Amino acid sequence: MKKTLLIALAAATAAISAQAQSAFAPAPLSSNWSIGFDGGVTTPMKHSPFFGGMRGAMGLHIEKQITPVFGVGAEGSWGVNTSSWRGYRHSSTAFDSQYVGAYGTVSLTNLVCGYPCQERPFDLQLVAGAGWGHNYMNEGNGEDWNYFATKVGLNFNFNVSQTVTVSVKPSIMWNMSDADIAQTSAGYNINKATFNLMGSVSVRLGGDGFECVTPYDAAQVNALNDQVNALRSDLANAQAQSDANAAKAAALATELAACQNRQPQVVTQTETNLQSVRFVFFKLASSVITADQMPNVEMIALYMKNHPKSKVVVKGYASQDGNLDFNIKLAQSRAEAVKNALIKKYGIKESRIIAEGEGIGHMFKEESWNRVSICTLDE
């Protein structure tokens, strides 16, 4: 029996140690209290028929769950007076024995499996306690007597709701006095032990268990600090960029205001400038001068005849439509087409004409206008 108590003590110590490292938040003192009513039977372990010596028992208990594994409580139980039914010395009250004591509990389920952050439907507890025992023997020569008692048992707890628990509680209680009348020494004696089987209904008075928390992880916290510092650096860089953008925006606003306040400049285009450039437009993918464009070629020829020393530079262009290599050749062909027309049709000397292909034209937004030969006259 001493080994049983040592095992219970070791289990309780292990529970306290394990819970000190578990990831749950301590509950306030006012939470996780419960009160319950016990009812069942008690019978001597020896010197009496097990069932023949059985009598009813009832009791009350109040309990505080300190951690998901370890709890403490106080209880009282009373054995129903049946001695008078058999002609034995008996109590003059309804009870012939009582026990009042304190106890500790260890949840073997949570100790082995860990706390799941909520109440389990079933929980197995180891219970160990000690207290004051009293026998009522007032009839005849009997005398009431007191003794020191210890108790070990198991609680099979069924949590039927968040607040109500139904339990089955087998236990053994020892009268720690001598087996004889003299009560001078203590010891575990099976001859002075009783077996108790109680059923219990308990109601939780406050709280709903324990709140799980994430354990402190130094490496994780350091990593988060590094992230915070990096974000602060990014914020500083973003602020500097924002300031630079604001300064640029202010400079652009000043420039815009200056442009808006600037007086418009009127450029006078002289007649000479207008007459010095002529355009000959072509159809898509063609270098043939159409009839509607021949007047422009004729105007160039007349000018050159009226100004014998004048020359003309013809630059051919193509639009972006089609193949690049083809368009480069097409631009050259358009310049050559104007040159050949001036020579063959109007008799302008070849030495007075420069024809060059410029490839893709980008002068005009209207893409079709870039299919052109631009003729620039020089006196």
VEXDREN-2710 file (C-alpha; in Angstrom, 1 decimal):
% VEXDREN-2710
k/r/px/py/pz
1/MET/0.0/0.0/0.0
2/LYS/2.9/2.3/0.7
3/LYS/4.0/1.8/-2.9
4/THR/0.5/2.9/-4.1
5/LEU/0.8/6.2/-2.2
6/LEU/4.4/6.7/-3.6
7/ILE/3.1/6.1/-7.1
8/ALA/0.3/8.6/-6.6
9/LEU/2.7/11.2/-5.2
10/ALA/5.1/10.7/-8.1
11/ALA/2.2/11.0/-10.6
12/ALA/1.1/14.3/-9.0
13/THR/4.7/15.7/-9.0
14/ALA/5.0/14.7/-12.7
15/ALA/1.7/16.4/-13.5
16/ILE/2.8/19.7/-11.9
17/SER/6.1/19.5/-13.7
18/ALA/4.5/18.7/-17.1
19/GLN/1.8/21.4/-16.8
20/ALA/4.5/24.0/-15.9
21/GLN/5.7/23.5/-19.5
22/SER/2.4/23.1/-21.3
23/ALA/0.9/25.7/-23.6
24/PHE/-2.1/27.0/-21.7
25/ALA/-2.9/30.2/-19.9
26/PRO/-3.3/30.1/-16.1
27/ALA/-7.0/30.4/-15.1
28/PRO/-8.1/32.9/-12.5
29/LEU/-8.7/31.7/-8.9
30/SER/-12.5/32.1/-9.4
31/SER/-12.8/29.8/-12.3
32/ASN/-12.9/26.0/-12.7
33/TRP/-14.6/25.3/-9.4
34/SER/-17.2/22.5/-9.2
35/ILE/-19.5/21.1/-6.5
36/GLY/-21.1/17.7/-6.5
37/PHE/-23.3/15.1/-4.7
38/ASP/-22.0/11.6/-4.2
39/GLY/-24.0/8.4/-3.5
40/GLY/-23.1/4.8/-3.4
41/VAL/-22.0/2.0/-1.1
42/THR/-19.2/1.2/1.3
43/THR/-18.1/-2.2/2.8
44/PRO/-15.2/-3.6/4.9
45/MET/-12.4/-5.3/3.1
46/LYS/-12.0/-8.0/5.8
47/HIS/-13.9/-9.6/8.7
48/SER/-17.2/-9.2/7.0
49/PRO/-19.0/-10.6/4.0
50/PHE/-18.2/-8.2/1.1
51/PHE/-21.8/-7.8/0.1
52/GLY/-23.3/-8.7/3.4
53/GLY/-21.4/-5.9/5.2
54/MET/-22.3/-3.4/2.4
55/ARG/-24.2/-0.3/3.4
56/GLY/-25.2/2.8/1.7
57/ALA/-23.2/6.0/1.7
58/MET/-23.6/9.6/0.6
59/GLY/-21.5/12.6/0.5
60/LEU/-20.6/16.1/-0.9
61/HIS/-17.5/17.4/-2.5
62/ILE/-16.1/20.7/-3.8
63/GLU/-13.2/20.8/-6.2
64/LYS/-10.8/23.3/-7.9
65/GLN/-9.0/22.3/-11.2
66/ILE/-5.7/24.1/-10.9
67/THR/-4.3/22.9/-14.3
68/PRO/-5.6/20.6/-16.9
69/VAL/-3.9/17.8/-15.0
70/PHE/-3.8/18.7/-11.4
71/GLY/-6.7/19.6/-9.1
72/VAL/-7.5/19.7/-5.4
73/GLY/-10.7/19.4/-3.4
74/ALA/-12.4/18.7/-0.1
75/GLU/-15.1/16.1/0.6
76/GLY/-17.3/14.6/3.2
77/SER/-19.1/11.2/3.2
78/TRP/-21.4/9.4/5.6
79/GLY/-22.2/5.7/5.9
80/VAL/-25.8/4.8/6.5
81/ASN/-26.6/3.2/9.9
82/THR/-27.3/-0.5/9.3
83/SER/-25.8/-1.9/12.5
84/SER/-29.1/-1.5/14.3
85/TRP/-30.8/-3.8/11.8
86/ARG/-28.6/-6.8/13.0
87/GLY/-28.7/-6.1/16.8
88/TYR/-25.1/-4.8/16.9
89/ARG/-23.9/-1.7/18.7
90/HIS/-25.2/1.1/16.7
91/SER/-25.4/4.8/16.3
92/SER/-28.4/6.7/17.6
93/THR/-28.3/8.7/14.4
94/ALA/-29.0/7.8/10.8
95/PHE/-25.2/7.4/10.2
96/ASP/-22.7/5.2/11.8
97/SER/-19.6/6.6/10.2
98/GLN/-18.3/9.7/8.5
99/TYR/-15.2/11.0/6.7
100/VAL/-14.1/14.5/6.1
101/GLY/-10.9/15.2/4.2
102/ALA/-8.9/16.9/1.4
103/TYR/-7.6/15.3/-1.7
104/GLY/-5.6/15.9/-4.9
105/THR/-6.4/14.7/-8.4
106/VAL/-4.2/13.8/-11.3
107/SER/-5.8/13.6/-14.8
108/LEU/-4.1/10.5/-16.2
109/THR/-5.8/11.2/-19.6
110/ASN/-4.4/14.7/-19.9
111/LEU/-1.1/13.6/-18.4
112/VAL/-0.5/10.9/-21.0
113/CYS/-2.3/12.3/-24.0
114/GLY/-1.9/16.1/-23.5
115/TYR/-4.5/18.7/-23.0
116/PRO/-6.6/19.2/-26.2
117/CYS/-7.7/22.8/-25.3
118/GLN/-11.2/21.6/-24.5
119/GLU/-12.9/19.2/-22.2
120/ARG/-12.8/15.6/-23.2
121/PRO/-16.0/13.5/-23.2
122/PHE/-14.1/11.1/-20.9
123/ASP/-11.4/11.7/-18.3
124/LEU/-9.7/9.2/-15.9
125/GLN/-8.4/10.7/-12.7
126/LEU/-6.1/9.3/-10.0
127/VAL/-7.3/10.5/-6.5
128/ALA/-5.3/10.5/-3.2
129/GLY/-6.4/12.2/0.0
130/ALA/-6.3/12.2/3.8
131/GLY/-8.7/13.3/6.5
132/TRP/-10.6/12.7/9.7
133/GLY/-12.7/9.6/10.2
134/HIS/-15.3/9.1/12.9
135/ASN/-17.5/6.2/14.0
136/TYR/-20.7/6.7/15.9
137/MET/-21.2/4.0/18.6
138/ASN/-23.4/5.6/21.3
139/GLU/-25.6/2.5/22.1
140/GLY/-24.7/0.5/25.2
141/ASN/-21.0/0.4/26.1
142/GLY/-19.8/1.6/22.7
143/GLU/-18.0/4.9/22.4
144/ASP/-17.5/7.2/19.5
145/TRP/-14.0/7.2/18.3
146/ASN/-11.9/9.2/15.8
147/TYR/-9.1/8.2/13.6
148/PHE/-6.8/9.5/10.9
149/ALA/-7.7/8.1/7.4
150/THR/-6.1/8.0/4.0
151/LYS/-7.8/7.3/0.7
152/VAL/-6.7/6.3/-2.9
153/GLY/-9.0/5.8/-5.8
154/LEU/-9.9/6.4/-9.4
155/ASN/-12.5/8.8/-10.9
156/PHE/-14.1/7.8/-14.2
157/ASN/-15.5/11.1/-15.4
158/PHE/-18.1/11.5/-18.2
159/ASN/-18.5/15.1/-19.2
160/VAL/-22.1/15.1/-20.4
161/SER/-22.1/18.9/-21.0
162/GLN/-19.8/21.9/-20.5
163/THR/-21.1/22.3/-16.9
164/VAL/-22.2/18.8/-15.8
165/THR/-20.0/15.8/-15.1
166/VAL/-21.2/12.3/-14.1
167/SER/-18.6/10.1/-12.4
168/VAL/-18.0/6.6/-11.1
169/LYS/-15.6/6.6/-8.1
170/PRO/-14.1/3.4/-6.8
171/SER/-11.7/3.9/-3.8
172/ILE/-10.1/2.3/-0.8
173/MET/-10.0/4.0/2.6
174/TRP/-7.6/3.0/5.4
175/ASN/-8.1/3.6/9.2
176/MET/-4.5/4.4/10.0
177/SER/-4.7/3.5/13.7
178/ASP/-3.7/0.1/15.3
179/ALA/-5.8/-2.9/14.6
180/ASP/-6.5/-3.1/18.3
181/ILE/-8.3/-0.7/20.6
182/ALA/-5.1/1.3/21.2
183/GLN/-4.7/4.0/18.6
184/THR/-1.1/4.9/18.9
185/SER/0.5/4.1/15.6
186/ALA/-0.3/4.4/11.9
187/GLY/-0.1/1.8/9.1
188/TYR/-1.8/0.5/6.0
189/ASN/-3.7/-2.5/7.3
190/ILE/-6.1/-4.3/5.0
191/ASN/-8.1/-5.5/8.0
192/LYS/-8.9/-1.8/8.7
193/ALA/-9.7/-0.8/5.1
194/THR/-13.0/-0.2/3.4
195/PHE/-13.9/-0.4/-0.2
196/ASN/-16.1/2.4/-1.5
197/LEU/-18.0/2.7/-4.8
198/MET/-19.7/6.0/-5.4
199/GLY/-21.5/7.7/-8.2
200/SER/-21.3/11.4/-8.5
201/VAL/-23.0/14.3/-10.3
202/SER/-20.9/17.5/-10.4
203/VAL/-21.7/21.0/-11.6
204/ARG/-19.0/23.5/-12.7
205/LEU/-19.5/26.9/-11.0
206/GLY/-17.2/29.1/-13.1
207/GLY/-15.0/29.1/-16.1
208/ASP/-14.9/26.8/-19.1
209/GLY/-11.6/25.1/-18.9
210/PHE/-8.2/26.5/-19.8
211/GLU/-7.2/28.7/-22.8
212/CYS/-4.4/27.3/-24.9
213/VAL/-1.7/29.7/-25.9
214/THR/1.3/29.5/-28.3
215/PRO/4.5/28.9/-26.3
216/TYR/7.2/31.6/-26.6
217/ASP/9.6/30.7/-29.4
218/ALA/12.8/32.8/-29.2
219/ALA/13.8/32.0/-32.8
220/GLN/10.4/32.9/-34.1
221/VAL/10.4/36.2/-32.2
222/ASN/13.8/37.0/-33.5
223/ALA/12.7/36.3/-37.1
224/LEU/9.6/38.5/-36.6
225/ASN/11.9/41.3/-35.2
226/ASP/14.1/41.0/-38.3
227/GLN/11.0/41.3/-40.5
228/VAL/9.8/44.4/-38.5
229/ASN/13.3/46.0/-38.9
230/ALA/13.2/45.2/-42.7
231/LEU/9.7/46.8/-42.9
232/ARG/10.9/49.9/-41.1
233/SER/13.8/50.2/-43.5
234/ASP/11.4/49.7/-46.5
235/LEU/9.2/52.4/-44.9
236/ALA/12.1/54.8/-44.6
237/ASN/13.1/54.2/-48.2
238/ALA/9.5/54.6/-49.4
239/GLN/9.3/57.9/-47.5
240/ALA/12.5/59.1/-49.1
241/GLN/11.2/58.2/-52.5
242/SER/7.9/59.9/-51.7
243/ASP/9.7/63.1/-50.7
244/ALA/11.7/62.9/-54.0
245/ASN/8.5/62.4/-56.0
246/ALA/6.9/65.3/-54.2
247/ALA/9.9/67.5/-55.0
248/LYS/9.7/66.5/-58.6
249/ALA/6.0/67.1/-58.8
250/ALA/6.6/70.6/-57.3
251/ALA/9.2/71.3/-59.9
252/LEU/6.9/70.1/-62.7
253/ALA/4.1/72.2/-61.3
254/THR/6.4/75.3/-61.4
255/GLU/7.4/74.5/-65.0
256/LEU/3.8/74.0/-66.0
257/ALA/2.8/77.3/-64.4
258/ALA/5.7/79.0/-66.3
259/CYS/4.5/77.4/-69.6
260/GLN/0.9/78.5/-68.9
261/ASN/2.1/82.1/-68.3
262/ARG/4.4/82.2/-71.4
263/GLN/3.2/84.3/-74.3
264/PRO/2.5/82.3/-77.4
265/GLN/5.0/82.7/-80.2
266/VAL/3.7/83.2/-83.7
267/VAL/5.9/81.8/-86.5
268/THR/5.5/83.3/-89.8
269/GLN/5.9/80.9/-92.7
270/THR/7.3/82.7/-95.7
271/GLU/6.1/82.0/-99.2
272/THR/9.6/80.8/-100.1
273/ASN/9.4/78.1/-97.4
274/LEU/6.0/77.0/-98.5
275/GLN/7.1/76.7/-102.2
276/SER/10.4/74.9/-101.4
277/VAL/8.8/71.6/-100.4
278/ARG/6.4/69.5/-102.4
279/PHE/4.8/66.1/-101.5
280/VAL/4.1/63.3/-103.9
281/PHE/1.9/60.6/-102.2
282/PHE/1.7/57.0/-103.3
283/LYS/-0.8/54.2/-102.8
284/LEU/-0.1/51.2/-100.5
285/ALA/2.9/49.1/-101.7
286/SER/3.2/51.1/-104.9
287/SER/5.9/53.4/-106.4
288/VAL/3.8/54.4/-109.4
289/ILE/2.9/58.2/-109.5
290/THR/-0.8/58.4/-110.0
291/ALA/-2.4/61.0/-112.2
292/ASP/-3.7/63.1/-109.2
293/GLN/-0.1/63.4/-107.9
294/MET/1.5/64.5/-111.3
295/PRO/0.6/68.2/-110.7
296/ASN/3.0/68.2/-107.8
297/VAL/5.8/66.8/-109.9
298/GLU/5.0/69.4/-112.6
299/MET/5.2/72.2/-110.1
300/ILE/8.7/71.0/-109.2
301/ALA/9.7/70.9/-112.9
302/LEU/8.4/74.4/-113.6
303/TYR/10.2/75.8/-110.7
304/MET/13.5/74.2/-111.7
305/LYS/13.0/75.5/-115.3
306/ASN/12.4/79.0/-114.0
307/HIS/15.4/78.8/-111.8
308/PRO/18.1/77.1/-113.8
309/LYS/20.6/76.9/-110.9
310/SER/18.1/75.3/-108.5
311/LYS/18.4/71.7/-107.4
312/VAL/16.0/69.2/-105.8
313/VAL/16.5/66.6/-103.1
314/VAL/13.9/63.8/-103.3
315/LYS/13.5/61.6/-100.2
316/GLY/11.3/58.6/-100.5
317/TYR/9.4/57.0/-97.5
318/ALA/7.2/54.0/-96.8
319/SER/4.6/53.4/-94.1
320/GLN/5.0/50.7/-91.4
321/ASP/2.7/48.3/-93.2
322/GLY/4.3/45.2/-94.6
323/ASN/7.8/43.7/-94.5
324/LEU/10.6/46.0/-93.4
325/ASP/13.1/44.9/-96.2
326/PHE/10.4/45.5/-98.8
327/ASN/9.5/48.9/-97.4
328/ILE/13.2/50.0/-97.5
329/LYS/13.3/49.1/-101.2
330/LEU/9.9/50.7/-101.8
331/ALA/11.1/54.0/-100.2
332/GLN/14.0/54.1/-102.7
333/SER/11.8/53.3/-105.6
334/ARG/9.4/56.1/-104.8
335/ALA/12.3/58.6/-104.7
336/GLU/13.5/57.2/-108.1
337/ALA/10.0/57.4/-109.5
338/VAL/9.9/61.2/-109.0
339/LYS/13.5/61.6/-110.3
340/ASN/12.7/59.6/-113.5
341/ALA/9.5/61.6/-114.1
342/LEU/11.4/64.9/-113.8
343/ILE/14.1/63.6/-116.3
344/LYS/12.0/61.8/-118.8
345/LYS/8.8/63.9/-118.9
346/TYR/10.1/67.4/-118.1
347/GLY/13.7/67.2/-119.3
348/ILE/15.4/68.1/-116.0
349/LYS/19.0/67.2/-116.0
350/GLU/19.9/64.2/-113.7
351/SER/22.8/66.2/-112.1
352/ARG/20.2/68.6/-110.6
353/ILE/18.3/65.8/-108.9
354/ILE/19.3/63.8/-105.7
355/ALA/17.0/60.8/-105.0
356/GLU/17.4/58.9/-101.7
357/GLY/15.3/56.3/-100.0
358/GLU/14.8/57.0/-96.2
359/GLY/12.9/53.8/-95.3
360/ILE/10.0/53.9/-92.8
361/GLY/8.6/57.4/-92.4
362/HIS/7.4/58.8/-89.0
363/MET/6.6/62.4/-90.0
364/PHE/2.8/62.1/-90.0
365/LYS/0.4/60.6/-87.4
366/GLU/-1.8/59.5/-90.3
367/GLU/0.0/56.4/-91.4
368/SER/-1.1/56.6/-95.1
369/TRP/0.6/60.0/-95.4
370/ASN/4.0/58.4/-94.8
371/ARG/3.8/56.7/-98.2
372/VAL/5.4/59.8/-99.8
373/SER/8.3/61.3/-101.6
374/ILE/9.3/64.7/-100.1
375/CYS/10.9/67.0/-102.6
376/THR/12.9/69.9/-101.2
377/LEU/14.0/72.7/-103.7
378/ASP/17.3/74.6/-103.2
379/GLU/18.1/77.7/-105.2
END
